[in-house]
């Protein structure tokens, strides 16, 4: 069984699945519903945030014959063909390797031809900023006035390199980085679907390291899963694969530097380098750490980051002043910029630590700066006392001295007043987005059931199936048989490919994903409904069952369902299982009815009766067709 990377497996297939880019998806959906699709779009933004995914979703939606509310149906032949790349009307071009003028001239010649299967030809040019000046000039006229059946979507991470003449001919959409809360939410969902156990601290660390990129977050989760043992990801696993420093190491280095012990801080760097950490990442982690302390002290009281709610960190907050934090950040930033082109990077980090630890000069400057101020105030006191009855003037001067002290009190008050403000704002921002997206998917399928089932006949659409069979498999799952299937799945596919009798079902087995099984029954999933129906055809199903029974030397049957349907049913099973465990119940779990549009799993008895009636009627028509005159 070929393994698919998590960022490919969980790539968005509709606008509703795109995270944190509502300003773009909403605009595109409204344009599709109102028929205001333009000829050229420019998608710009950092890597791994959904530019190419949105471009492919738009290509499906603009060509989908069953487009509803601006979303592709993802079940028709057009959507399935665009998704797997079998339809040639959606062309994805990598401008990094096809950046010459000859490739653009060839594109200009092919643009003239009408699409073969779809309504529009969609050209997705990725990393378009890599095109040469001559290639941009060749594309200019075609991009301005293309044929009516052509749409261009340009994707780039560096929009400043694209000529203004190209940008002015496109609708530009700026993608922004995804928030850490949305990344944590997505990683939690993926870990639950893949049955991955991950600690909360590790989850937060993954979201921080990804720096706003969903693809990077899923890739790191995949890497951490391969690095960890028994599918349990801990904080140490995330720190090991990402090169990030733990909060304990950062607090220790900051305490050593604040105490003036540069030697201890350098020894800690030796330990970090010995376990594989890199000097640039150490410097970046320290700068970010000091920045976080500065923000917590002056702007908001936020201790939600990993390791920031310990007593050592709270004590460090009181020891470091704003002046110290500014100075430390400046020294580290200068050293980091200087060591960029140096061969010995360690030299710069050691010098930076020595500068930070040598803070006596700063402590001496502060009293010398403050002392000169009271001297001019005390001198006039002596001069005025020598005059006749200058009693009132010293009192006024004392009042001036007393007036100087309130600013010290007033400087503390804003800090105390600012601290509680973020605590009131944070729950308002975090709670609302978490509950809104979960309500919509539950309501929409119910409306579809009520509308579609009564209208179409049973023969046209058998969309509702009884999941009691799947419940039975999950309740009586066989772990030994599952391990046997997983270990021998690749061999099963390979033998089907070279066998003359079973090579017809090779592609169906290769595209299938095995999920779980009982002692004699398997559950397989596919990415779409049409492939499920194809695998469950009588001739294909009997051939696959026969082949798997011969391969495993035992009678084996199976059922196929779409991937998203499996995710919903498995999540429901896990939820009910945990509820039963909390109540101390050991009874079997029954899943609720599921609805899948267009899914045909087993021939219904009513359909068989209708087919038999149709066959008898056809036999009568064939027998008496010579004696009947149809008007």
N, C-alpha and C positions, 0 to 999 in steps of 0.2 A: 504494500500500500504506500504510494508516494506521499511524502509529507509536504504540506503546504504551509508556508510561513504565515504567522498570525496576521501580519499587516496586509497580506493578500487575501487571506480567508475572510477577514472582517472589513474589507474595503466597502465603502458605502455604495449601494445600488440604487438609491433614490434620494431625493433632496431632503426628505425627513430624517435620513440617517446621517447627514452631514452635521458635524458638531461645530457649534459656536460661529457659524458664518451665515446667520439668518438674514443679514442685510443684502447678501448676494442671492441666496436661494429664493428668498421671497420675491425679489425683483425678476428673476428668471422665470419663476412659476407664473407670475402675473403677465409677463410678456407672452408666454406660451398660451395662456387662457384667452388673452385678448387678441391674439394673432399679430403681435407687434414684434416679431422676431427680426432682428437686423442682420446684416451680412457679415459683420466682423466683430469679435470680442477680444479683449486683452485681459487676461488673468495674471495678476502680479502678486508677489508675496513671498515669505520665507519658504523653505523646503518642508515637505511633509505635513502640509496643513489642508490639502484637498483640492489643489488647482486642477490637476489632471483628472481626478475622480469626478469633480463637478462637470468638467468638459465632456466626459463620457456619458454621464447621466443626462446632460443636456442633449447630446447626440441621440440617445435613446428616446427621450421625451419628445423631441421634435419630429421623430419618424414613427413613433408608436401609434398604430391605428386605434388603440383603445385608451388613448391619453385621457385621464380624468383628473381634473383640478391641477393640471400642470405636472403631474407625476407619471413616469412610465409604469406600465402594468407589470413588467418583468416576467411575464408568463407567455407572451405571444412569440411567434417565430422571429419577428424583427428584433425584439429586445434580447432574446436568447442569442441570436446570431451576432448582434453587435457586442454582446457581453463576452462571447467566446472567440470573437474575431473572424468568424466565418463569412460575414457580410463585408464585401469590399467597398461599399459606399461610404464607410467611415474609415478614413485614412489617418493614422497616427505617424507623424514624421519627427525624427530626432534631429533637430537642427545642429546639434554638436557634431554629428558625423556626416550630415548632409547640408553643409553650410555654403557650398559653392554656387556660382551663378548658373552653372549647367543644370543642377538639380532643380532650381527654381524655374528655369526655362522649360524643363520637362513637365513640371507641375502646371505651368501656364497652358501647355498644350493639352493636358489631360482634363483640365477644368471644363473645357468646352463640351465634353461628352455628358449625356444625361445619366442619372443614376440608374443602376440595373434593377435594384430590389426595393429601394426606399424612396421617399419623397424628396429628400435632400441629400446632397453629398456634403459631408462634414470633414474638413481638414483640421486636425489638431496638431499644431506645430509646437513641440515642447522645446524649452530652452531657446526661444527664438532670438535672444540677444546674441547668440553665437554666430548668426548669419553675417557674412561679409557685407561691406558697403555696396558692392556691385549686386549682391543677391537681394539686398533690401530695395535697391533701385529697380531691379527686375520685377520684384513683387508689388511695387507701388501701384501701378496702374490696374493690375488685376484685383488688388485688395480694395481699390476705390470703387470700381464698377465691375464686380463679378457677375456671372450669369445668375438668374433667379433661383436656380436649383443648388447653389453653392453657399456654404457658410464656413467662415474661417474662425478658428479659436486659437489665439496665440497665448502661450503660457511662458512665464519667465520669472526668475528670482532676482533679476537686475534690470528693472524697467528704465533706469537712467541711461542704459546703453542703447536703447531703442530710439531711432530717429524720431523727431517730433512730427515729421510728415506721416509716419506710420501710426503713431499714437493718435493723431487727430482724425484718422479714418476708422477708429475702433471705439466701441463702448468699453471703457476701462473699469474693471472691478478689482479693488484692493483687498486681498485676503489678509487677515491679521492673525497673530499667534493665538492659540487656543489656551484658555485659562486653565490653571492648575486644577481647579475643582472639576471641570469637565473631563480632563484627562483621568483624574482619579475615578470618576464615575464610569468612564468607558473601560478602564482597566479592571475595575471590580466586576463589570458585566462579563468581560471576556474570561476572567479567571473563574467565574461561576459556571459559564458555559463549558469551559474546558476542564472543569473539576480540578483546578489548581488551587492549592492552599497557599496563601500569601499573607504575611503579617501586615498590620496596618502601617507600621513604620517603614517597611519595605515598599509598600504602595506609595506612600508620600514621597519617599526618596526617588522612586522611579519617575513620578510626576515632576519633581524638581529638576532631575538630571535631563529630562527630555526638552526642557526650555521652550515649551509651547508647541512642540511638534508631535502630532498624534502618531505619525509613522515611526519616529524615533522611539516613542514610548512603547509601542507594540513590539518593535524590534528588540528593545532592551528586555522586555518581558519574556520574549522568546529565548533570548540569550541567557537570562537568569534561570529560566526553566531548565535549559540544558546543563547549566552549571550546578544547580542545586541537586539535592538527593531526595528521592521519594516524592517528587512534585510538591515540595514545601519550600517556598522562597522566603528567606530571612533578610534582615537588614544587612548583615555581613555579606551575603551573596551579591546584593545590589552594589554595595560599596566596592567589592572586588572586581566586578565586571566593568564598572563605570569609572574607576579611578578616583572617585570622590573621597574626601576625608571625612571620618566620623566626627561627630560633635565633641566627643571626648578628646580626640587629638587636637582639635582646634582650640578648645578651652584650655588644654594643658599648655599649648604653645603661647596663647595670649597671656596666660598667667605668668609664665616664665619671662616673657618679654616685658611685662608690666613690672615685675619684680627686679628687672635689670640683669637677669641671668640669661645672657645670650648663649652660653655654652650648653645649657640644658635644652634650649630650643633647637640648637644645631644638632644635638644628639638625637632629638626626636625626629628631625629631618632624616638623619641616617637610618633610623628604624623604618621610616616610611619608604625611603628609596629601596631599602632591602626587601620589602614586600611587594615592590613593583609600582609604586606611585611615581608620577612624573612631576618634575619641578614646575612647569607652567600651570598644571592643575592645582598644585599645592598653593601657588601664589594666588590663583583665581579664587580658590576656596577661602583663603585668608581675607582677601579684599571683600568678598561677599559677606563673610562673617562679621567683619568690622562694620560694614554697611548696615547689616541687620541690627547690630547693637545700636548704631546711631539712630536708626528709624524707630526702634522700640523705645529708646530713651526720650525722643523728642516729638514723635508724631503719634504713635499709637502703641498700645500695650498688646503686642501680638506674640504669644509664646507657643503658637500651634506648630511651628516647624519642629522637625525631628531633633530631639535632644535639647530643646530650648526651655524646657519646663523643669530643669533640675536645679538644685540648690547652688551648685558650683557656678552655673551660668548666672543666676540671680545675684550672687556675690560679686561676680565679675562686672555686672552692670553698675554697681555702686563704686567700684574702684576706678573705672575708666571714665575720664571726663570727655566732653566734646572736643576740647583742644587736643587731647591725646589721640582720639579717634581720627580727626582730620589729619594729624601729622603722620600716623601710621599708614593711612590709606595713600597719602601722597608719596611716602617713601617706597611703598610696595609698587605703586603704579609706575613710578619713575624707573625702578629696577626692572620691572617687567618689560617696559618698552625698550630699555637698553640691552637686555639679554636676548632680544628676539633674534638678532643676527650674530650672537656670540657663540663660540664653540664650547666654552666652559660656562654653562648656565648656573652651576652650583655656586660659583664665585659670587654672583650677584645676589642670590638669596641669602648667603651668609653675611655679606656686607649690609644688606637691608636689615637683617636681624640685629646686627651690632649697632646700627644707627638707631633703631627703635628702642633697644635696651638702654642706650646711653641717653637717658632722659633727664640727667642732672641739669644740663644747660637750660632746659625748658622750665624746670622747677625754680632755678635761680632768677630767670628773667621775670617771672610773675611777681615776686615780692619787690624787685627793683622798680618795676613799672608802677606798682601801687604806692610805694613809699613817697615819691616826690609830691603827690597830691596833698597830703595833710600838712607838709612843711610850710607852704605859703600861707596856710590858714593859721598856723600856730605863731608865726613870726609877727604878723600884725597885732596879735594879742599883747605882746610885750611892749610894742611901741605905743599902743593906745593907752596902756595902763599908766605910763609915765605922764600923760596929759592930765588936765584937771577933770576929775570925776568921769573917767571913761568907763563907768560901771555898766552902763546900758549896752555899749558896743560889744564887749565880749559876750554878753548874753545873746545878742543877735548873731554873733559868729558861731556860738554854740548851737543856735537854732539851725544855722546853715549846715553845720556838721551833722546835726540830727536829720536834716532833710536828705542828706546823701545816703543814709541807711535804707529808707523804704524801697528804693529800686532793687536792693538785694532781696527783699521780701516779695516784691512784685515779680521778679524773675522766676521765683519758685512757683508762684500761683498759676501762671499759664501752663506750666508742666502738669500741675495737679489737675487743672481744669481740662486739659486736652486728653489726658489718659482715659477718662470714662467714655469720651465721645465715640471712638471706634467700637467699643464694646456694645454700644447700642446699634451702630450701623451694621456690624458684621452679620448678626442673625437675620436681619431683614434681607440682605443680599443673597445669603446662602440658601435659605429655606425655600423661597418661592420657585427658583428654577428647577429644584429637584423634584417637585411634585407635579408640575404642569405637564412635562413630556410624557409621564406615565399614564395620564388619564386618556389621552387621545387614541393611542392604539387599541385600548380596550373597547371604546365606544364604536369606532369605525367598523370593525368586523361584524358587530351585531346588526348594524344597519344593512350591511351587504347581505347577511343571511336572510333578512326579512324581504329584501327587494328581489334578490336573484332567484331564490328557490321556487316561489310560486309561479314565476313568469315562465321559466324554461321547463321543458319536459324532462323526465328522468333520463331518457335516452340521450338528450343533448348534453346534460351536465349532471354528473354524480359527484357533487362537491362535499357532501357530508359523509363521514365514515365513523364507525364505532371504534373508539380506541381501547376497547376492552382487551383486544389482543396485545397491544403495546403494554397495557397495564400488567397483563399476565407475565410478559417477558421481563419487565422491570422488577416485579415482585419475586420472580424465581430466576433471577440472573445467575449464570454459572461463570464464576471467575476462572476456573481451570480451562474451560472450553474457550472463553474469551482470550486468554493468554495464548492458547494454541492457534487461534485464528489470526491474532495480531502477528505472531512470529512467522506464520507461514503464508500470509496474504500476498506478499510479493511473488512467492513461488507459485501460488495459485494463479495469479495473473499471467506469469511468464509461460506456464504450461498451457493455459488457454490460448495464448497467442500462437504457439507452434503446433497446436492440435488441429487437424483438418476438420474434425467434427464440431469443435467448440470455439474456433476462432471467430465465429459470427458474433459471439457475446463478449469478445475481448474488450471492446471499447466500453461497453456497459459496466463491466467489472472494474476497468481501469478508472472510470470517472466516479465510481461509487465510493462512499466513505462508510466504513464499518463503525457502528456505534456501540452496540451491546448485543447480548444474546442470552437465551436460555440453553438448555441441554440440546435442543433440536430446532431452534428457531432464531433467525438473525434479523436485525433491524439495520437497513442500509439507507443512506440519505444521498440526495442529489441537490445541486444548486437550484434547480428549477423544476416546475411541475411537468412539462412535456417529457423530460427524460425519465421521470418517475413512471409516467404512463407507458412509455416505451418499454421499460424494464418489466412492467407488470402485464404486458401482453401475454396471452396464453402460451404461444409458441416460445417466446423469450423466457418467460418465467419457468416453464417446464424444463427447458434446456439448461438454464442456470441452476435450478434445483438438482437436476440429474448430475450435472458436472460437480457441484459442491458435495453431493452425497458420495460420489465416487472418490473424490479427492480426500475427504475427511473420514471415509470408510464408515459412515453412519448416515441415516436418513436426515436430511437437512431441508428446511423450508425457510422462506424469508418474506419480508415486506419492505416496500420502499416508500419514503415520505420526504418532502422537501426539508432542507436544512433548517430553515426558520421555524417550521412546524415542530421539528424535533426539539429545538431549543425551548420553545414554549412548553411542550409537554414534559420534558425532563425537568425544567424549572418548577413546574407544578408538582411533579412527583417528589422532588427534593423538599419542597415547602411542606407538603402534607406529611412526608416521612419525618421531618423534624418536629412537626406539631404532635404526631403520634408518639415520638420518643419522649417529648416533654410531658405528655400525659401518661406515659407508661403503657401505651397500647402496642400490641404486636400483630394487629390484623392487617390483611392485605389492603393496598391502596387502590382506589378506583378513580381513574382520571375522568374529567368532564368531556363532553362532546366537543369535537374539533371540526372546524370548517376550513376547507382548502379549495379555493376556486379552481375548477377545471380538473381536479384530481380524480382519477379512476383507478381504484385499487382492486376491488373484487367485483365481478359481475353480479348485479343485484337480481334477485329472483323475479322482480317485476319487469326488469329489462328483458330477461330471458323469455318471460311470457309474451311480452310485446313482440320480441323478435320472432317467436314461434307463430304468433298470429299473423305477422307480416309475411312469413314464409308460406303459410297455408293460403293466404289471400293471393300471393304471387303464383302459387301452384294452380289455383283456380283460374287465374287470368291466363296463364300459359296454356291450360287445357282448352278453354272455351274462347280463345282469342279470335279463332276463325269465324265463330258464330255471333260474336258481339260487335256491335257498332257503337263506338264511343263518340258521343256528341259533345 
